[in-house]
Amino acid sequence: MKKILLFIGLGLVIIIAGLLSFVKFALPNVGEPEEISAEITDAQLERGAYLANSVAVCMDCHSTRDWNLFSGPLKPGTLGMGGEKFGEELGFPGNFYAKNITPYALKDWTDGEILRAIASGVNKTGEPLFPVMPHPNYGKMDKEDLLAIIAYLRSLEPLENEVKKSEATFPMNFILNLIPKKPNYTTKPTAEDKLAYGEYLFNTASCTDCHTKQIKGKPVEGMHLAGGFEFPLFSGGKVVSSNITPDKETGIGNWTEQDFVNKFKLYADSTYVPQQVKAGEFNTVMPWTMYGTMKEEDLKAIYTYLRTVKPINNKVVKFSAN
């Protein structure tokens, strides 16, 4: 009997080891990068710059933010150089670093390799990218918009900055290989289709990722966009994402379209100067100074989409100094 149990145990160990080896060494498998080139035109560069700085806000993570100021605006001269850390001290399952995405670091990457990284979460050497870079959302964008972003990245000033290698802790170092998927590109709706275009922009901005409470990386059922996601602050305390459902008591149900636009445009006003934030004072990870540069008609489209989501009553305490 002991021998039978020993053989069963040995068999289970072999099976588990085989599965782990498959996950670690055979995955992710999203296919080879496309042989594709981003067209470099004035229109493409303009669209790419707008998406990367105002909607998808790629530059938010891939630059250096000044956390001594409210909302952590970008430090001049750091655009795209990478290095921002998303570490265990902030609740991440490992230490992940935003990559340098200027031509200094991307000079040996093909456009197809960059596209695969953005839309599928797999880097040049086939390694998975942790989805704090929201590739599951970007993979649902219009491929032409992604190519516009790539064209813009090619136009950035090359900034020499060697970024540390990201490392996931167990078991995320195995789970991470299961996350990348082949993209499911969509066609960008016309601006005239305000609801569909708003939903497209909402996905591009990855609003769901921050405004839905998560436990161990999984959205809490029944809390879609009801806020509650906690962000520890470098200056001390924690900030909590807002409820952006149309709930009239705890969300934005009483906001007019103009209220919504004005909230963003406050931070794009030429007279606005980010205030100094001392240790223990309220701050936010929301990149207001970037989203504030979104076009008014695009903000109105997002508002239109938000009016259609399920209202959820969830009162959020936005900041705690402890």
Secondary structure, DSSP 4 states (H G I P E B T S, - for coil): -HHHHHHHHHHHHHHHHHHHHHHHHH-----PPP-------HHHHHHHHHIIIIIS-HHHHSS-B-TTBTT-PBPTT-TT----EE-GGGT-SEEEEPPP-SHHHHTT--HHHHHHHHHH-B-TTS-B--TTS-HHHHTTS-HHHHHHHHHHHHHSPP---PPPPPEEPTTHHHHGGGS-------PPPPTTSHHHHHHHHHHHTTHHHHHB-EETTEEPTT-TT-B--EEE-TTSSEEEPPP-SS-TTTSSTT--HHHHHHHHHTTTSTT--PPB--TTS----S-HHHHTTS-HHHHHHHHHHHTTSPP-------EE--
